[in-house]
Amino acid sequence: MSRLRLALGLAIIGCLAAVAVHAQRSGRGAAAPMYADERGGIPVWELNKELPKDVFTFVRVRYSSGGRGYWGGRGRWAIDYPDADLNFSYRLAELTAMKVHPEGIVLDITDPELFNYPFIYMVEPGALVFSEEEVQTLRRYFAKGGFMMVDDFWGPDEYDNFYFEIKRVFPDREPVELPLEHPIFHCVMSLKEKPQVPNVGMGVRSQYDGRTWEDSRDRDPHYKAILDDKGRIMVMICHNTDLGDGWEREGEDSYYFTEFSEKKAYPLGINIIFYAMTH
């Protein structure tokens, strides 16, 4: 599988302070050049016409189980879609020297096109059941160098379900908890803690009640990984956190943006992409 190479400018971002100047959109609104109505106010940009495929593309995977009809008739795979994907792609292009596709795509796990993309994103795996074809496809995808980020599932029950299913892909490998010292927390922006990003409603209330977790049986964020034989992360498991809501809902509340989108969701998301594309 071919890998894009990040420009060195990624390493000089420093911080996300510049985001605040642009991010306070009302919902998905304030004026800026090159807005497209169908994107709800999220900016678009032109790709290099000579090298239109020489870009990072955010790929969300659609799995065949886990509650079809649960989210607008589409299923749990579509939680936070499309705004999370569009906002994150925009911020990645805005805050780094990386060439990024403005749209992103959705692919079925079993789509042969999956092997053309080194990074895929999965959400809400707490109720999924992989088909045997999905298991075999993912096993080949990771063997060829692919990277999957798993996000937005909470508590021991949802984790146990995901663990059972991912063990079908990796029967001989165990997820390991990543220490804060791991490069993925520091490769672009250095994080001082493992961030917990709640949904926007809970995040706004947290300034009064302090609660940022959805399941009181396990309140701490966990960042686990499945590693290959050389220690490279193949699957980044973001449990008890919802980075996608931090991307999707960035413009709905100033407190939520400042405390969760700006400080946590975007820095870790950018770090994960940087790690995935350079290892």
C-alpha positions as CSV (number, residue, x, y, z in Angstrom):
1,M,0.0,0.0,0.0
2,S,1.4,3.4,-1.0
3,R,1.8,6.0,1.7
4,L,1.6,9.8,1.4
5,R,4.5,11.7,2.9
6,L,3.7,14.6,5.2
7,A,5.4,18.0,4.6
8,L,7.8,19.0,7.3
9,G,5.7,22.0,8.0
10,L,3.5,19.7,10.2
11,A,6.1,19.8,12.9
12,I,6.1,23.5,13.3
13,I,2.4,24.0,14.0
14,G,3.1,24.5,17.7
15,C,-0.4,25.0,18.9
16,L,-4.0,25.5,17.9
17,A,-4.4,29.1,18.9
18,A,-5.0,30.2,15.3
19,V,-8.1,28.0,15.2
20,A,-10.0,30.2,17.6
21,V,-9.8,33.1,15.2
22,H,-11.7,31.2,12.6
23,A,-13.7,28.6,14.4
24,Q,-16.5,30.4,16.1
25,R,-19.1,29.6,13.5
26,S,-22.7,29.7,14.6
27,G,-23.5,26.1,14.0
28,R,-22.0,25.8,10.6
29,G,-22.2,29.4,9.5
30,A,-20.0,32.6,9.5
31,A,-18.7,34.1,6.3
32,A,-15.4,33.0,4.7
33,P,-14.2,32.7,1.1
34,M,-15.1,29.6,-1.0
35,Y,-18.0,28.3,1.1
36,A,-20.2,25.8,-0.5
37,D,-23.9,25.7,0.5
38,E,-24.1,22.0,0.5
39,R,-21.3,21.8,3.1
40,G,-23.2,24.0,5.5
41,G,-20.6,26.8,5.5
42,I,-17.5,24.6,5.8
43,P,-14.8,26.0,3.4
44,V,-13.8,24.2,0.3
45,W,-10.4,24.4,-1.5
46,E,-9.0,23.4,-4.8
47,L,-6.8,20.4,-5.4
48,N,-3.6,20.4,-7.4
49,K,-4.9,19.8,-10.9
50,E,-1.6,18.1,-11.9
51,L,-1.6,15.8,-8.9
52,P,-5.2,15.5,-7.8
53,K,-4.6,12.2,-6.0
54,D,-1.5,13.3,-4.1
55,V,-3.6,14.2,-1.0
56,F,-4.6,12.8,2.3
57,T,-8.2,11.6,2.2
58,F,-10.3,11.1,5.3
59,V,-12.0,7.7,4.9
60,R,-14.9,6.7,7.1
61,V,-15.7,3.0,7.0
62,R,-19.3,1.7,6.8
63,Y,-19.8,-1.7,8.5
64,S,-22.7,-3.9,7.8
65,S,-24.1,-4.3,11.3
66,G,-24.6,-2.4,14.5
67,G,-28.0,-0.8,14.2
68,R,-29.1,0.1,10.7
69,G,-31.8,2.6,10.9
70,Y,-30.4,4.0,14.2
71,W,-29.0,7.1,12.6
72,G,-31.1,8.7,9.9
73,G,-31.6,5.2,8.4
74,R,-27.9,4.7,7.9
75,G,-26.6,3.0,11.0
76,R,-24.2,3.7,13.8
77,W,-21.2,4.0,11.4
78,A,-22.7,7.4,10.4
79,I,-22.6,9.1,13.8
80,D,-21.3,12.7,13.4
81,Y,-21.2,12.3,9.7
82,P,-20.6,14.3,7.5
83,D,-19.7,17.4,9.6
84,A,-17.0,15.7,11.7
85,D,-15.2,14.5,8.5
86,L,-15.5,17.8,6.7
87,N,-14.5,19.9,9.7
88,F,-11.5,17.7,10.5
89,S,-10.3,17.7,6.9
90,Y,-10.6,21.5,6.8
91,R,-8.6,21.9,10.1
92,L,-6.0,19.4,8.9
93,A,-5.5,21.4,5.8
94,E,-5.7,24.8,7.6
95,L,-3.3,24.0,10.4
96,T,-0.7,21.9,8.7
97,A,1.3,21.8,5.5
98,M,-0.5,18.6,4.5
99,K,-2.4,18.4,1.2
100,V,-5.9,17.2,2.1
101,H,-9.0,16.3,0.1
102,P,-11.9,18.6,1.1
103,E,-14.6,16.0,0.9
104,G,-13.4,12.7,2.4
105,I,-15.2,9.5,1.5
106,V,-17.2,6.6,2.9
107,L,-16.3,3.1,2.0
108,D,-17.7,-0.3,2.9
109,I,-15.1,-2.4,4.7
110,T,-15.3,-4.9,1.8
111,D,-14.8,-2.3,-1.0
112,P,-11.6,-3.0,-2.9
113,E,-10.9,0.7,-2.9
114,L,-10.1,0.4,0.8
115,F,-6.6,-0.7,-0.1
116,N,-5.9,2.6,-1.8
117,Y,-6.1,4.5,1.5
118,P,-3.7,4.1,4.4
119,F,-6.0,5.6,7.0
120,I,-9.6,4.6,7.9
121,Y,-11.9,5.8,10.7
122,M,-14.6,3.8,12.5
123,V,-17.1,5.0,15.0
124,E,-19.6,3.5,17.5
125,P,-18.3,-0.1,17.4
126,G,-20.0,-1.0,20.6
127,A,-22.7,-3.1,18.8
128,L,-21.1,-4.1,15.6
129,V,-20.7,-7.7,14.4
130,F,-18.3,-8.1,11.6
131,S,-19.2,-10.4,8.7
132,E,-16.6,-13.0,7.8
133,E,-15.8,-11.1,4.6
134,E,-15.2,-7.9,6.7
135,V,-12.9,-9.9,9.0
136,Q,-10.9,-11.2,6.1
137,T,-10.7,-7.8,4.4
138,L,-9.5,-6.0,7.5
139,R,-6.9,-8.7,8.1
140,R,-5.5,-8.2,4.6
141,Y,-5.7,-4.4,5.0
142,F,-3.6,-4.3,8.1
143,A,-1.1,-6.8,6.7
144,K,-0.5,-4.4,3.8
145,G,0.2,-1.5,6.2
146,G,-3.2,0.0,6.8
147,F,-4.2,2.0,10.0
148,M,-7.6,2.2,11.6
149,M,-8.8,4.7,14.2
150,V,-11.7,3.6,16.3
151,D,-13.7,6.3,18.1
152,D,-16.8,7.0,20.2
153,F,-17.7,4.1,22.4
154,W,-18.2,4.0,26.1
155,G,-18.2,1.7,29.1
156,P,-17.2,-2.0,29.6
157,D,-20.1,-3.5,27.6
158,E,-19.3,-1.6,24.4
159,Y,-15.6,-2.3,24.8
160,D,-16.2,-6.0,25.4
161,N,-18.2,-6.2,22.2
162,F,-15.5,-4.4,20.1
163,Y,-12.8,-6.6,21.7
164,F,-14.6,-9.8,20.7
165,E,-15.0,-8.6,17.1
166,I,-11.5,-7.2,16.7
167,K,-10.1,-10.5,18.1
168,R,-11.7,-12.2,15.1
169,V,-9.4,-10.1,13.0
170,F,-6.4,-10.5,15.3
171,P,-6.8,-13.8,17.1
172,D,-3.1,-13.8,18.2
173,R,-2.8,-10.1,19.2
174,E,-4.0,-8.2,22.3
175,P,-4.8,-4.5,22.5
176,V,-2.3,-2.7,24.8
177,E,-2.9,0.5,26.7
178,L,-0.6,3.2,25.4
179,P,1.3,5.2,28.0
180,L,1.2,9.0,27.8
181,E,4.8,8.9,26.8
182,H,4.0,7.2,23.5
183,P,4.9,9.3,20.4
184,I,1.3,9.4,19.3
185,F,0.6,11.9,22.1
186,H,3.5,14.1,21.2
187,C,4.5,13.7,17.6
188,V,3.1,17.1,16.5
189,M,1.4,18.6,19.6
190,S,2.4,17.5,23.0
191,L,-0.5,16.5,25.2
192,K,-0.2,16.6,29.0
193,E,-3.0,14.1,29.6
194,K,-5.0,11.5,27.7
195,P,-7.9,13.6,26.6
196,Q,-11.6,12.8,27.2
197,V,-13.9,14.5,24.8
198,P,-17.6,14.2,25.7
199,N,-20.5,14.9,23.4
200,V,-21.4,18.6,23.1
201,G,-24.3,18.5,25.5
202,M,-22.4,16.8,28.2
203,G,-19.4,18.9,27.5
204,V,-21.3,22.2,28.0
205,R,-22.8,20.8,31.3
206,S,-19.4,19.7,32.5
207,Q,-18.5,23.3,33.4
208,Y,-21.1,23.0,36.1
209,D,-21.0,19.3,37.1
210,G,-17.6,18.2,36.0
211,R,-18.8,15.1,34.3
212,T,-17.2,14.2,30.9
213,W,-17.9,10.4,30.9
214,E,-21.0,8.5,29.6
215,D,-20.7,5.3,31.6
216,S,-20.0,5.7,35.4
217,R,-18.6,2.1,35.5
218,D,-15.5,3.3,33.7
219,R,-14.9,7.0,33.8
220,D,-11.4,7.2,32.4
221,P,-10.4,7.6,28.8
222,H,-8.4,4.7,27.4
223,Y,-6.2,4.8,24.3
224,K,-5.3,1.3,23.4
225,A,-3.5,-0.1,20.3
226,I,-3.0,-3.3,18.4
227,L,0.6,-3.4,17.2
228,D,2.4,-5.3,14.5
229,D,5.6,-7.3,15.0
230,K,7.7,-4.1,14.7
231,G,5.6,-2.2,17.3
232,R,3.7,-0.1,14.7
233,I,0.1,0.8,15.6
234,M,-2.3,-0.9,13.2
235,V,-5.5,-0.1,15.2
236,M,-5.8,3.0,17.5
237,I,-8.6,2.4,19.9
238,C,-10.1,5.6,21.5
239,H,-12.4,4.3,24.2
240,N,-14.5,6.5,26.6
241,T,-14.1,9.5,24.4
242,D,-15.7,11.1,21.4
243,L,-13.2,13.0,19.3
244,G,-15.6,13.0,16.4
245,D,-18.1,15.2,18.3
246,G,-15.3,17.6,19.1
247,W,-14.8,18.0,15.4
248,E,-18.4,18.0,14.3
249,R,-19.8,20.3,17.0
250,E,-16.9,22.8,17.2
251,G,-19.0,25.8,16.3
252,E,-22.0,25.3,18.6
253,D,-20.8,26.5,21.9
254,S,-17.7,28.6,22.8
255,Y,-16.9,26.7,26.0
256,Y,-17.1,23.4,24.2
257,F,-14.9,24.6,21.4
258,T,-12.3,26.0,23.7
259,E,-12.2,23.2,26.2
260,F,-12.7,20.2,24.0
261,S,-12.4,20.9,20.3
262,E,-9.4,23.2,20.4
263,K,-7.4,21.7,23.3
264,K,-8.2,18.0,22.9
265,A,-10.1,16.7,19.8
266,Y,-8.1,18.5,17.1
267,P,-4.6,18.1,18.6
268,L,-5.0,14.4,19.2
269,G,-6.6,13.9,15.8
270,I,-3.8,15.6,14.0
271,N,-1.2,13.6,16.0
272,I,-3.0,10.4,15.0
273,I,-2.9,11.3,11.3
274,F,0.7,12.3,11.5
275,Y,1.6,9.0,13.2
276,A,-0.4,6.9,10.8
277,M,1.1,8.5,7.7
278,T,4.7,8.3,8.9
279,H,5.0,4.8,10.5
